[in-house]
Amino acid sequence: MRTALAAWLLAAGLGCTHVVTGLASLPYAEGAPPPSLEGSIDRTRVSIPGMELDVDLWNRHYTSAHEAAALNRPRRGRYLLRLALAPAGEGFTLDPLEAVLQVDGERERPVLAEVRDSSAAGRPWPYVTRYTAQASTLARGSRTTVILHFLGPVPLPDQDIRLDLGRALPGPGGAKGPVIRFRTMLWKASHVWSD
């Protein structure tokens, strides 16, 4: 074990280090403290009462030259946003086409929503349904994934981004759903390889 570790350290010392940098968006509920800038850039969980909610903008942006040229998504065309919902209580309603994405003050509604419910009809795997402009009730313990399609450009992490779920995800008693804000996080990763 020590020999293998020493060999790896020697290879790393003789190899090259490549630093990758970029920006990411960390979600949090409006009114809650912004998330810490320490830790993983893959954090998507938002704390709201009575529900586990994950929000993924899929907008990681590379700022290091090589990766920026090869990996940044084009700014034009359809843009997708993912929500994962797991209510711990009753009374939540889902009406995804009522979601509003606001980027630097410009508001946009999704043109399409794909709903994947892994608990419907006792099926153990997700299946896809196209949204039919009807609100649905989320059962306690269900797990639903929603892919929202927007026509606008992919928002950059350093823009002012808000996702208003007030009418898209009302809670018990018709309480307005949350507004999700995003904090910009600068990230850096090092890769070591040898020839």
SESETOR-11979 format. One line per 2 residues: number of its first residue (from 1); for each residue x, y negated, z of N, C-alpha, C, O, CB. Coordinates in steps of 0.05 Angstrom, whole numbers, plus 32768, in hexadecimal, padded with zeros to 4 digits. Glycine has a CB too. Example, Ala and Ser with C-alpha at 12.3 -4.5 7.8 and 13.67 -1.06 7.14 Angstrom:
! SESETOR-11979
1 = 8108:8072:809C:80F6:805A:809C:8108:8042:809C:811D:8042:80A9:80E2:8059:80B5; 8101:802D:808E:8111:8015:808F:8102:7FFF:809D:810C:7FE9:80A1:811A:800C:8072
//
This chain:
! SESETOR-11979
1 = 8010:8018:8000:8000:8000:8000:8011:7FE7:8000:800D:7FD4:7FF1:7FED:8000:8018; 8026:7FE6:8012:8038:7FCF:8013:8047:7FCC:7FF8:804C:7FB5:7FF0:804B:7FD2:802A
3 = 804F:7FE2:7FEC:805D:7FE1:7FD3:804C:7FD5:7FBD:8055:7FC4:7FAD:8067:7FFD:7FCA; 8033:7FDD:7FBC:8020:7FD3:7FA8:801B:7FB5:7FAC:801B:7FA5:7F99:8005:7FE2:7FA9
5 = 8018:7FAD:7FC5:8014:7F91:7FCB:802C:7F80:7FC3:802A:7F6B:7FB8:800E:7F8D:7FE9; 8044:7F8A:7FCA:805D:7F7C:7FC3:8060:7F79:7FA5:8068:7F65:7F9A:8075:7F8A:7FCE
7 = 8058:7F8F:7F96:805A:7F8E:7F79:8047:7F79:7F6D:804E:7F6B:7F5B:8054:7FAA:7F6D; 802F:7F78:7F79:801B:7F64:7F6F:8024:7F48:7F75:8022:7F36:7F64:7FFF:7F69:7F7D
9 = 8030:7F43:7F8D:8039:7F29:7F93:8051:7F21:7F81:8053:7F09:7F79:8042:7F28:7FB1; 8062:7F34:7F7B:8078:7F2E:7F69:806E:7F27:7F4D:8077:7F14:7F40:808B:7F46:7F67
11 = 805A:7F36:7F43:804E:7F31:7F29:8041:7F16:7F29:8043:7F06:7F16:803A:7F47:7F22; 8033:7F0F:7F3F:8026:7EF5:7F41:803A:7EDF:7F41:8036:7ECA:7F35:8014:7EF4:7F5A
13 = 8050:7EE4:7F4F:8065:7ECF:7F50:8072:7ECB:7F35:807B:7EB5:7F2F:807A:7ED7:7F64; 8074:7EE0:7F24:8080:7EDE:7F0A:806C:7ED6:7EF5:8074:7ECF:7EDE:808E:7EF8:7F03
15 = 8053:7ED7:7EFC:803E:7ED2:7EE8:8038:7EB4:7EE6:8046:7EA3:7EF0:8025:7EE1:7EEF; 8022:7EAF:7ED8:8019:7E94:7ED4:8000:7E8F:7EE4:7FEF:7EA1:7EE9:8014:7E8E:7EB6
17 = 7FFD:7E76:7EED:7FE4:7E6E:7EFB:7FD5:7E5B:7EE9:7FE1:7E47:7EDF:7FEB:7E62:7F17; 7FBC:7E60:7EE6:7FAA:7E4F:7ED6:7F94:7E45:7EE8:7F87:7E55:7EF5:7F9F:7E5E:7EBD
19 = 7F91:7E2B:7EEA:7F7D:7E1F:7EFB:7F65:7E17:7EEA:7F68:7E09:7ED6:7F88:7E06:7F0B; 7F4D:7E20:7EF3:7F34:7E19:7EE5:7F25:7E06:7EF8:7F22:7E0C:7F10:7F23:7E33:7EDE
21 = 7F1A:7DF0:7EED:7F0B:7DDE:7EFD:7EF0:7DD8:7EF0:7EEC:7DDD:7ED8:7F1B:7DC3:7F01; 7EDD:7DCE:7F00:7EC3:7DC8:7EF5:7EB1:7DBC:7F09:7EB9:7DB6:7F20:7EB7:7DE1:7EE9
23 = 7E98:7DB8:7F01:7E83:7DAD:7F12:7E6C:7DC1:7F14:7E67:7DD0:7F01:7E7A:7D92:7F08; 7E5F:7DC2:7F2B:7E47:7DD3:7F2E:7E32:7DC3:7F3D:7E38:7DAF:7F4A:7E4F:7DED:7F3E
25 = 7E19:7DCC:7F3B:7E02:7DBF:7F49:7DF9:7DD1:7F5F:7DF2:7DE8:7F5B:7DEB:7DB9:7F35; 7DF9:7DC7:7F78:7DEF:7DD6:7F8F:7DD3:7DCC:7F97:7DD0:7DB4:7F9D:7E03:7DD4:7FA7
27 = 7DBF:7DDE:7F97:7DA4:7DD5:7F9D:7D9F:7DD2:7FBB:7DAA:7DE0:7FCB:7D90:7DE7:7F91; 7D8D:7DC0:7FC2:7D83:7DBD:7FDD:7D68:7DAF:7FDD:7D62:7DA0:7FCA:7D97:7DAD:7FEF
29 = 7D57:7DB4:7FF1:7D3D:7DA7:7FF2:7D40:7D8A:7FFA:7D4F:7D84:800C:7D2B:7DB7:8006; 7D31:7D79:7FED:7D31:7D5D:7FF3:7D28:7D59:8011:7D15:7D66:801A:7D1E:7D4C:7FE1
31 = 7D37:7D49:801F:7D31:7D45:803B:7D43:7D56:804D:7D46:7D50:8065:7D15:7D4B:8041; 7D50:7D6A:8042:7D62:7D7B:8051:7D7F:7D70:804D:7D83:7D62:8039:7D60:7D99:8048
33 = 7D91:7D77:805F:7DAD:7D6E:805A:7DB8:7D7B:8040:7DB3:7D92:803B:7DBF:7D75:8072; 7DC8:7D6C:8031:7DD5:7D78:8019:7DE7:7D8F:8021:7DF2:7D8F:8037:7DE4:7D62:800A
35 = 7DEA:7DA2:800F:7DFC:7DB9:8016:7E19:7DB1:8018:7E21:7D9D:800D:7DF9:7DCF:8000; 7E28:7DC0:8027:7E44:7DBC:802B:7E52:7DC0:8010:7E4A:7DD0:8000:7E50:7DCE:8041
37 = 7E68:7DB1:800C:7E78:7DB4:7FF4:7E8D:7DCA:7FF8:7E9E:7DCE:7FE6:7E85:7D9A:7FED; 7E8C:7DD7:800E:7E9E:7DEE:8013:7E90:7E08:800C:7E77:7E09:800E:7EA8:7DEF:8031
39 = 7E9E:7E1B:8002:7E92:7E35:7FFD:7E8D:7E3A:7FDF:7E98:7E2C:7FCE:7E79:7E38:800C; 7E7D:7E4E:7FD9:7E78:7E57:7FBE:7E68:7E43:7FAE:7E57:7E35:7FB8:7E69:7E72:7FBF
41 = 7E6E:7E42:7F94:7E5E:7E31:7F82:7E45:7E40:7F78:7E35:7E35:7F69:7E6F:7E28:7F6A; 7E42:7E59:7F80:7E2C:7E69:7F77:7E14:7E69:7F8A:7E02:7E79:7F88:7E34:7E86:7F72
43 = 7E14:7E56:7F9D:7DFE:7E54:7FB0:7DE5:7E48:7FA2:7DE6:7E32:7F97:7E06:7E42:7FC8; 7DCF:7E57:7FA3:7DB6:7E4E:7F96:7D9F:7E4E:7FA9:7D89:7E45:7FA2:7DB0:7E60:7F7E
45 = 7DA2:7E58:7FC2:7D8D:7E5A:7FD5:7D85:7E3F:7FE0:7D97:7E2F:7FE8:7D94:7E6D:7FEC; 7D6B:7E39:7FE1:7D60:7E20:7FEC:7D4E:7E28:8003:7D3D:7E39:8000:7D51:7E0F:7FD7
47 = 7D51:7E1B:801A:7D41:7E21:8032:7D27:7E11:8031:7D27:7DF8:8032:7D50:7E1B:804C; 7D10:7E1F:802E:7CF6:7E13:8030:7CE5:7E24:8042:7CE9:7E3D:8042:7CE8:7E0E:8014
49 = 7CD3:7E19:8052:7CC3:7E29:8065:7CB3:7E3E:8057:7CA4:7E38:8044:7CB1:7E17:8076; 7CB5:7E57:8061:7CA4:7E6C:8057:7CAC:7E79:803D:7C9E:7E8B:8033:7C89:7E62:8053
51 = 7CC3:7E72:8032:7CCB:7E7E:8018:7CE9:7E7D:8015:7CF7:7E6A:801C:7CBE:7E70:8001; 7CF4:7E93:8009:7D0F:7E93:7FFF:7D0E:7E89:7FE2:7D00:7E95:7FD2:7D1C:7EB0:8001
53 = 7D1C:7E74:7FDC:7D1C:7E68:7FC1:7D38:7E65:7FB8:7D49:7E58:7FC5:7D0D:7E4D:7FC2; 7D3E:7E6F:7FA0:7D57:7E6B:7F93:7D53:7E5B:7F7A:7D40:7E60:7F6B:7D65:7E87:7F8C
55 = 7D64:7E47:7F76:7D62:7E35:7F5E:7D7D:7E35:7F50:7D91:7E2E:7F5D:7D59:7E18:7F66; 7D7D:7E3D:7F37:7D96:7E3E:7F28:7D93:7E2E:7F0F:7D84:7E35:7EFD:7D9E:7E5C:7F22
57 = 7DA3:7E18:7F0D:7DA1:7E07:7EF6:7DB1:7E12:7EDE:7DAD:7E09:7EC7:7DAC:7DEB:7EFC; 7DC2:7E26:7EE3:7DD2:7E31:7ECD:7DE1:7E1A:7EBE:7DE2:7E1A:7EA6:7DC1:7E41:7EB9
59 = 7DED:7E08:7ECE:7DFA:7DF1:7EC1:7E17:7DED:7ECA:7E21:7DD7:7ECA:7DEA:7DD8:7EC6; 7E24:7E03:7ED2:7E40:7E00:7EDA:7E4F:7DF3:7EC3:7E4C:7DFB:7EAC:7E4C:7E1C:7EE2
61 = 7E60:7DE0:7ECA:7E6E:7DD0:7EB5:7E8C:7DD2:7EBA:7E95:7DCC:7ED0:7E64:7DB3:7EB4; 7E9B:7DD9:7EA6:7EB8:7DDB:7EA9:7EC5:7DC0:7EA1:7EBD:7DB4:7E8E:7EC3:7DF2:7E97
63 = 7ED9:7DB8:7EB1:7EE7:7D9F:7EAB:7F04:7DA4:7EA2:7F11:7D93:7E97:7EE7:7D8D:7EC3; 7F0E:7DBD:7EA7:7F29:7DC3:7E9D:7F28:7DC7:7E7F:7F14:7DD2:7E75:7F35:7DDD:7EAC
65 = 7F3C:7DBD:7E71:7F3A:7DBA:7E53:7F34:7DD3:7E44:7F22:7DD3:7E34:7F55:7DAF:7E49; 7F42:7DE9:7E4A:7F3E:7E02:7E3B:7F21:7E0C:7E3E:7F14:7E13:7E2B:7F52:7E17:7E43
67 = 7F18:7E0E:7E57:7EFD:7E19:7E5D:7EE7:7E06:7E53:7ED2:7E0F:7E4A:7EFA:7E1E:7E7B; 7EEC:7DEC:7E55:7ED8:7DD8:7E4C:7ED2:7DDC:7E2E:7EBB:7DDB:7E26:7EE1:7DBC:7E51
69 = 7EE7:7DE1:7E1F:7EE3:7DE4:7E02:7ED5:7DFF:7DFB:7EC5:7E00:7DE8:7EFE:7DE3:7DF3; 7EDA:7E13:7E0B:7ED0:7E2E:7E05:7EB6:7E35:7E13:7EA6:7E45:7E08:7EE5:7E42:7E0B
71 = 7EB1:7E2B:7E2B:7E9C:7E36:7E3C:7E85:7E23:7E42:7E6F:7E2C:7E4A:7EA7:7E3F:7E55; 7E88:7E09:7E3F:7E72:7DF6:7E46:7E5B:7DFB:7E32:7E60:7DFE:7E1A:7E7C:7DD9:7E45
73 = 7E43:7DFB:7E3D:7E2C:7E00:7E2C:7E26:7DE7:7E1C:7E2B:7DD0:7E25:7E13:7E07:7E3E; 7E1B:7DEA:7E04:7E14:7DD3:7DF4:7DFF:7DC2:7E02:7DEE:7DCD:7E10:7E0B:7DDB:7DD8
75 = 7E00:7DA8:7DFE:7DED:7D96:7E0B:7DD2:7D96:7DFD:7DBF:7D8C:7E09:7DF9:7D7A:7E0D; 7DD0:7DA0:7DE5:7DB7:7D9F:7DD6:7DA9:7DBB:7DD8:7DB5:7DCF:7DDF:7DBB:7D97:7DB9
77 = 7D8F:7DBB:7DD0:7D81:7DD4:7DCF:7D72:7DDA:7DE8:7D71:7DCA:7DFA:7D94:7DEB:7DC8; 7D66:7DF1:7DE9:7D55:7DFA:7E00:7D67:7DFE:7E19:7D7D:7E09:7E17:7D45:7E13:7DF9
79 = 7D5C:7DF7:7E2F:7D6A:7DF9:7E48:7D59:7E0A:7E5C:7D41:7E06:7E5D:7D70:7DDD:7E55; 7D66:7E1D:7E6A:7D58:7E2F:7E7C:7D60:7E2A:7E99:7D77:7E23:7E9F:7D5E:7E4C:7E75
81 = 7D4C:7E2D:7EAA:7D50:7E29:7EC7:7D43:7E41:7ED5:7D2C:7E48:7ECE:7D44:7E0E:7ED1; 7D50:7E4D:7EE9:7D45:7E65:7EF6:7D3C:7E5F:7F13:7D4A:7E52:7F22:7D5A:7E7B:7EF6
83 = 7D24:7E69:7F1A:7D1A:7E68:7F35:7D16:7E85:7F3E:7D0B:7E95:7F2F:7D00:7E57:7F38; 7D1E:7E8C:7F56:7D18:7EA6:7F62:7D08:7EA1:7F7C:7D12:7E92:7F8D:7D32:7EB7:7F67
85 = 7CF1:7EAC:7F7E:7CDE:7EA7:7F94:7CD8:7EC0:7FA3:7CD2:7ED5:7F98:7CC4:7E9A:7F89; 7CDA:7EBE:7FBE:7CD3:7ED5:7FCF:7CC5:7ECA:7FE8:7CD1:7EC4:7FFC:7CED:7EE5:7FD8
87 = 7CAA:7EC7:7FE6:7C9B:7EBC:7FFD:7C9B:7ECE:8015:7C97:7EE6:8012:7C7F:7EB5:7FF5; 7C9E:7EC3:802D:7C9D:7ED2:8046:7C81:7ED0:8052:7C7B:7EDF:8065:7CB2:7EC8:805A
89 = 7C70:7EBF:8047:7C55:7EBB:8051:7C41:7EB9:803A:7C49:7EBB:8023:7C53:7EA3:8063; 7C28:7EB6:8041:7C12:7EB4:802D:7C0E:7E96:8026:7C17:7E85:8034:7BF8:7EC1:8037
91 = 7BFF:7E92:8010:7BF6:7E77:800A:7C06:7E68:7FF5:7C00:7E51:7FF0:7BF5:7E67:8022; 7C1B:7E74:7FEA:7C2A:7E66:7FD5:7C1E:7E6C:7FB9:7C16:7E82:7FB4:7C48:7E6F:7FD6
93 = 7C1D:7E57:7FA9:7C13:7E5A:7F8E:7C29:7E52:7F7A:7C39:7E3F:7F80:7BF9:7E48:7F89; 7C2A:7E60:7F63:7C3E:7E5A:7F4F:7C31:7E50:7F36:7C20:7E5D:7F2B:7C50:7E73:7F49
95 = 7C38:7E38:7F2D:7C2E:7E2C:7F14:7C46:7E20:7F06:7C49:7E07:7F06:7C17:7E17:7F1A; 7C58:7E30:7EFA:7C72:7E27:7EF2:7C73:7E10:7EDD:7C86:7E01:7EDD:7C82:7E3D:7EE7
97 = 7C5F:7E0E:7ECC:7C5F:7DF9:7EB8:7C59:7DDE:7EC4:7C5A:7DCA:7EB6:7C4B:7DFF:7EA3; 7C54:7DDD:7EDE:7C50:7DC3:7EEC:7C6B:7DB9:7EF8:7C6C:7DA3:7F03:7C3C:7DC7:7F03
99 = 7C80:7DC9:7EF5:7C9A:7DC0:7EFF:7CA3:7DA7:7EEF:7C9D:7DA5:7ED7:7CB0:7DD7:7EFD; 7CB2:7D95:7EFB:7CBC:7D7E:7EEE:7CDA:7D7C:7EF4:7CE2:7D7A:7F0B:7CAD:7D64:7EF7
101 = 7CEA:7D7C:7EDF:7D07:7D78:7EE1:7D0D:7D5B:7EDB:7D06:7D51:7EC6:7D17:7D8C:7ECE; 7D1B:7D4E:7EED:7D22:7D32:7EE9:7D41:7D2F:7EE9:7D4E:7D37:7EFC:7D16:7D20:7EFF
103 = 7D4B:7D24:7ED3:7D68:7D21:7ED0:7D6D:7D03:7ECA:7D65:7CF9:7EB6:7D73:7D33:7EB9; 7D7C:7CF6:7EDD:7D81:7CD9:7EDA:7D68:7CC9:7ED4:7D68:7CB7:7EC4:7D96:7CD4:7EC4
105 = 7D52:7CD1:7EE2:7D39:7CC2:7EDF:7D27:7CCB:7EC9:7D0F:7CC3:7EC8:7D3F:7CA5:7EDC; 7D30:7CDB:7EB6:7D20:7CE5:7EA0:7D13:7CFF:7EA8:7D20:7D12:7EB0:7D30:7CE8:7E86
107 = 7CF8:7D00:7EA6:7CE8:7D17:7EAF:7CE1:7D29:7E98:7CDB:7D1F:7E82:7CCF:7D0E:7EBE; 7CE1:7D43:7E9D:7CDA:7D57:7E88:7CCC:7D6E:7E95:7CD3:7D77:7EAB:7CF2:7D60:7E78
109 = 7CB7:7D78:7E88:7CAA:7D91:7E90:7CB3:7DA8:7E7F:7CBB:7DA4:7E68:7C8A:7D8E:7E8F; 7CB2:7DC0:7E8A:7CBA:7DD7:7E7A:7CA6:7DDC:7E63:7C8E:7DD6:7E66:7CBC:7DF1:7E8B
111 = 7CB0:7DE6:7E4D:7C9E:7DED:7E36:7C95:7E0A:7E38:7C82:7E12:7E2A:7CAC:7DE8:7E1C; 7CA3:7E1A:7E48:7C9D:7E36:7E4A:7CA7:7E40:7E65:7CBC:7E37:7E6F:7CA9:7E47:7E33
113 = 7C99:7E53:7E70:7CA3:7E60:7E89:7CA0:7E7E:7E86:7C8B:7E88:7E7F:7C94:7E56:7EA2; 7CB6:7E8D:7E8B:7CB4:7EAA:7E8C:7CB3:7EB2:7EA9:7CC2:7EA9:7EBA:7CCE:7EB7:7E7E
115 = 7C9F:7EC3:7EB0:7C9B:7ECC:7ECC:7CA1:7EE9:7ECD:7C96:7EF9:7EBF:7C7E:7EC6:7ED5; 7CB4:7EF0:7EDF:7CBB:7F0C:7EE4:7CB5:7F13:7F00:7CC1:7F09:7F13:7CDA:7F11:7EDE
117 = 7CA1:7F25:7F04:7C99:7F2C:7F1F:7CA1:7F49:7F23:7C96:7F5B:7F17:7C7A:7F29:7F22; 7CB3:7F4E:7F36:7CBE:7F69:7F3A:7CAC:7F79:7F4C:7CB1:7F91:7F50:7CD9:7F67:7F46
119 = 7C97:7F6D:7F58:7C86:7F7C:7F6A:7C6A:7F81:7F60:7C5A:7F8E:7F6D:7C84:7F6D:7F85; 7C63:7F76:7F48:7C49:7F7A:7F3D:7C44:7F97:7F34:7C56:7FA4:7F29:7C44:7F67:7F26
121 = 7C2C:7FA0:7F39:7C24:7FBB:7F30:7C36:7FD1:7F3A:7C38:7FE6:7F2E:7C22:7FBC:7F12; 7C44:7FCC:7F50:7C56:7FE1:7F5B:7C6E:7FE7:7F4B:7C7B:7FFB:7F50:7C46:7FF9:7F5F
123 = 7C75:7FD7:7F38:7C8C:7FDD:7F27:7CA6:7FD5:7F36:7CA7:7FBF:7F41:7C8B:7FCD:7F0C; 7CB9:7FE6:7F36:7CD2:7FE0:7F45:7CE6:7FCF:7F35:7CFA:7FC7:7F40:7CDF:7FFA:7F4D
125 = 7CE0:7FC9:7F1C:7CF2:7FBA:7F0C:7CE4:7FA1:7F01:7CCB:7FA1:7EFF:7CFE:7FCB:7EF4; 7CF2:7F8C:7EFC:7CE5:7F73:7EF1:7CDA:7F78:7ED5:7CE6:7F87:7EC5:7CF9:7F5C:7EF1
127 = 7CC4:7F6C:7ED0:7CBA:7F6B:7EB4:7CB3:7F4F:7EAE:7CAF:7F3E:7EBF:7CA2:7F7E:7EB1; 7CB2:7F48:7E94:7CAF:7F2D:7E8B:7C92:7F28:7E82:7C87:7F38:7E73:7CC2:7F26:7E75
129 = 7C86:7F12:7E8A:7C6C:7F09:7E80:7C6F:7EED:7E77:7C7E:7EDD:7E84:7C55:7F0C:7E95; 7C63:7EE5:7E62:7C62:7EC9:7E59:7C4D:7EBB:7E6A:7C38:7EC6:7E70:7C5C:7EC7:7E3B
131 = 7C53:7EA3:7E71:7C41:7E93:7E81:7C28:7E8B:7E70:7C2B:7E84:7E59:7C4F:7E7A:7E8C; 7C10:7E8D:7E7D:7BF8:7E89:7E6E:7BE8:7E70:7E78:7BD0:7E6F:7E74:7BE6:7EA1:7E70
133 = 7BF6:7E5D:7E84:7BE9:7E44:7E8E:7BD5:7E49:7EA5:7BC3:7E39:7EA9:7BDB:7E36:7E77; 7BD9:7E5F:7EB3:7BC8:7E64:7ECB:7BDA:7E67:7EE3:7BEF:7E74:7EE2:7BB7:7E7E:7EC7
135 = 7BD2:7E59:7EF9:7BE1:7E5C:7F12:7BDD:7E77:7F1D:7BC8:7E84:7F19:7BD9:7E46:7F26; 7BF1:7E81:7F2C:7BEF:7E9C:7F39:7BF7:7E99:7F56:7C08:7E89:7F5D:7C00:7EB1:7F2A
137 = 7BEB:7EAA:7F66:7BF1:7EAB:7F83:7C09:7EBE:7F87:7C0A:7ED3:7F7C:7BD8:7EB4:7F94; 7C1B:7EB5:7F98:7C33:7EC6:7F9E:7C2D:7ED6:7FB8:7C27:7ECA:7FCD:7C4C:7EB5:7FA1
139 = 7C2E:7EF0:7FB7:7C29:7F00:7FCE:7C41:7F01:7FE0:7C58:7EFF:7FD7:7C21:7F1D:7FC6; 7C3C:7F03:7FFA:7C52:7F05:800E:7C63:7F1D:8007:7C58:7F33:8002:7C47:7F07:802B
141 = 7C7D:7F1A:8007:7C8F:7F30:8001:7C95:7F34:7FE4:7CA5:7F45:7FDD:7C85:7F49:800D; 7C87:7F26:7FD2:7C8B:7F29:7FB5:7CA6:7F1C:7FAE:7CB0:7F0B:7FBC:7C74:7F1D:7FA5
143 = 7CB0:7F24:7F97:7CC8:7F17:7F8C:7CC3:7F10:7F6F:7CBE:7F21:7F5F:7CE1:7F2A:7F8F; 7CC4:7EF6:7F6A:7CBD:7EEC:7F4F:7CD4:7EDB:7F45:7CDF:7ECA:7F54:7CA3:7EDC:7F50
145 = 7CDC:7EDF:7F2C:7CEF:7ECE:7F1F:7CE2:7EBF:7F09:7CD3:7ECB:7EF9:7D07:7EDF:7F14; 7CE7:7EA5:7F07:7CDC:7E94:7EF2:7CF3:7E88:7EE3:7D05:7E7C:7EEE:7CC9:7E7F:7EFE
147 = 7CF2:7E8A:7EC8:7D05:7E7D:7EB7:7CF5:7E66:7EA9:7CE3:7E6B:7E99:7D11:7E91:7EA2; 7CFD:7E4D:7EAF:7CF1:7E36:7EA3:7D01:7E2D:7E8B:7D19:7E2B:7E8C:7CEE:7E1F:7EB8
149 = 7CF3:7E28:7E75:7CFF:7E1F:7E5C:7CFA:7E01:7E58:7CE3:7DF8:7E58:7CF5:7E2F:7E44; 7D0F:7DF2:7E55:7D0D:7DD5:7E50:7D1A:7DCF:7E35:7D2D:7DDD:7E2C:7D1B:7DC5:7E67
151 = 7D10:7DBA:7E28:7D1B:7DB3:7E0E:7D32:7D9F:7E10:7D41:7D9B:7DFD:7D06:7DA8:7DFC; 7D35:7D92:7E27:7D49:7D7E:7E2A:7D65:7D89:7E2C:7D68:7DA2:7E2C:7D44:7D6E:7E43
153 = 7D79:7D78:7E2C:7D95:7D82:7E2E:7D9B:7D8E:7E49:7D8E:7D88:7E5D:7DA9:7D6B:7E28; 7DAF:7D9F:7E4A:7DB8:7DAA:7E63:7DC2:7D94:7E75:7DD4:7D85:7E6E:7DCF:7DC0:7E5F
155 = 7DB7:7D91:7E8E:7DC0:7D7C:7E9F:7DDC:7D81:7EAA:7DE3:7D98:7EB0:7DAD:7D77:7EB7; 7DED:7D6D:7EAB:7E08:7D70:7EB6:7E07:7D6E:7ED4:7DF6:7D5F:7EDF:7E1B:7D5B:7EAA
157 = 7E18:7D7C:7EE2:7E17:7D7C:7F00:7E1A:7D61:7F0C:7E11:7D5D:7F23:7E2C:7D8E:7F0A; 7E28:7D4E:7EFF:7E2B:7D34:7F0B:7E15:7D20:7F05:7E17:7D08:7F0B:7E46:7D28:7F02
159 = 7DFF:7D2A:7EF8:7DE8:7D19:7EF4:7DD5:7D1B:7F0C:7DD8:7D2D:7F1D:7DD9:7D22:7EDA; 7DC3:7D08:7F0F:7DAF:7D08:7F24:7D98:7D1B:7F1B:7D88:7D14:7F0A:7DA4:7CEB:7F2A
161 = 7D97:7D33:7F27:7D85:7D48:7F1F:7D71:7D4E:7F36:7D79:7D51:7F4D:7D94:7D61:7F17; 7D57:7D4F:7F2F:7D43:7D57:7F42:7D30:7D6A:7F35:7D29:7D67:7F1D:7D33:7D3E:7F4D
163 = 7D27:7D7E:7F44:7D12:7D90:7F3A:7CFA:7D8E:7F4C:7CFB:7D96:7F63:7D1D:7DAE:7F39; 7CE4:7D82:7F42:7CCC:7D7E:7F52:7CBA:7D96:7F4E:7CAE:7D9A:7F39:7CBE:7D64:7F49
165 = 7CB6:7DA5:7F64:7CA5:7DBC:7F64:7C8B:7DB6:7F74:7C7D:7DC9:7F7C:7CB3:7DD5:7F71; 7C85:7D9C:7F77:7C6E:7D94:7F87:7C54:7DA1:7F7E:7C44:7DAB:7F8F:7C6B:7D77:7F86
167 = 7C4F:7DA2:7F64:7C36:7DAE:7F59:7C3B:7DCA:7F4E:7C28:7DD9:7F49:7C2B:7D9C:7F43; 7C55:7DD1:7F4B:7C5B:7DEC:7F40:7C5C:7E02:7F55:7C57:7E19:7F4F:7C76:7DEB:7F32
169 = 7C61:7DFA:7F6E:7C64:7E0E:7F83:7C57:7E04:7F9D:7C65:7E01:7FB2:7C82:7E14:7F88; 7C3D:7DFE:7F9D:7C30:7DF5:7FB5:7C2F:7E0B:7FCA:7C2D:7E23:7FC4:7C13:7DEB:7FB0
171 = 7C32:7E03:7FE4:7C32:7E16:7FFA:7C17:7E1A:8007:7C03:7E11:7FFB:7C46:7E0D:800E; 7C17:7E26:801E:7BFD:7E2B:802C:7BED:7E12:8030:7BF8:7DFD:8037:7C03:7E39:8047
173 = 7BD3:7E14:802C:7BC2:7DFD:802F:7BC5:7DE8:801A:7BBB:7DD1:801D:7BC7:7DF1:804A; 7BD2:7DEE:8004:7BD6:7DDB:7FEE:7BEC:7DC7:7FF3:7BEE:7DB4:7FE4:7BBD:7DCC:7FEA
175 = 7BFD:7DCC:8007:7C14:7DBA:800C:7C26:7DB9:7FF3:7C2A:7DCD:7FE6:7C24:7DC4:8025; 7C2F:7DA1:7FEE:7C40:7D9D:7FD6:7C59:7DAE:7FD8:7C65:7DB1:7FEE:7C47:7D7F:7FD3
177 = 7C62:7DB8:7FC1:7C7B:7DC7:7FC0:7C93:7DB5:7FC3:7C90:7D9C:7FC3:7C7D:7DD7:7FA7; 7CAB:7DC0:7FC5:7CC3:7DB0:7FCB:7CCD:7DA1:7FB3:7CC7:7DA8:7F9C:7CD8:7DC1:7FD6
179 = 7CDC:7D8C:7FB8:7CED:7D7F:7FA4:7D09:7D88:7FA9:7D14:7D86:7FBF:7CEA:7D5F:7FA5; 7D16:7D93:7F94:7D31:7D9E:7F97:7D45:7D89:7F8C:7D42:7D80:7F75:7D34:7DB9:7F88
181 = 7D58:7D82:7F9C:7D6E:7D70:7F93:7D87:7D81:7F8E:7D88:7D99:7F95:7D74:7D5A:7FA9; 7D9B:7D75:7F82:7DB4:7D84:7F7C:7DCC:7D73:7F83:7DCD:7D5B:7F7D:7DB5:7D8C:7F5E
183 = 7DDF:7D7F:7F90:7DF8:7D72:7F97:7E0E:7D7C:7F85:7E11:7D94:7F80:7DFF:7D77:7FB5; 7E1E:7D69:7F7B:7E34:7D70:7F69:7E4C:7D7A:7F79:7E54:7D6E:7F8D:7E3D:7D57:7F58
185 = 7E56:7D91:7F71:7E6D:7D9D:7F7E:7E84:7DA1:7F6A:7E80:7DAD:7F55:7E66:7DB8:7F8B; 7E9B:7D96:7F70:7EB3:7D9A:7F60:7EC0:7DB5:7F69:7EC4:7DB9:7F81:7EC7:7D83:7F63
187 = 7EC5:7DC7:7F57:7ED1:7DE0:7F5E:7EEB:7DE5:7F4E:7EF0:7DDA:7F39:7EBD:7DF7:7F59; 7EFB:7DF7:7F5A:7F15:7DFD:7F4E:7F1B:7E1B:7F53:7F16:7E24:7F6A:7F2C:7DEB:7F59
189 = 7F24:7E29:7F40:7F2C:7E45:7F43:7F47:7E49:7F35:7F4C:7E3E:7F20:7F16:7E58:7F37; 7F58:7E5A:7F41:7F72:7E60:7F36:7F72:7E7D:7F2C:7F68:7E8F:7F3A:7F89:7E5B:7F4A
191 = 7F7D:7E81:7F15:7F80:7E9C:7F0A:7F9E:7EA1:7F06:7FAC:7E91:7EFB:7F70:7EA0:7EEF; 7FA7:7EB8:7F0F:7FC4:7EBF:7F0C:7FC5:7ED8:7EFA:7FB7:7EEB:7EFE:7FD1:7EC5:7F28
193 = 7FD7:7ED7:7EE6:7FDC:7EEE:7ED6:7FF9:7EEF:7ECE:8007:7EDA:7ECF:7FCA:7EEF:7EBD; 8002:7F06:7EC5:801E:7F08:7EBD:801F:7F15:7EA1:800D:7F22:7E99:802F:7F19:7ED1
195 = 8035:7F10:7E94:8039:7F1B:7E79:8041:7F38:7E7A:8045:7F45:7E65:804D:7F0B:7E69
//
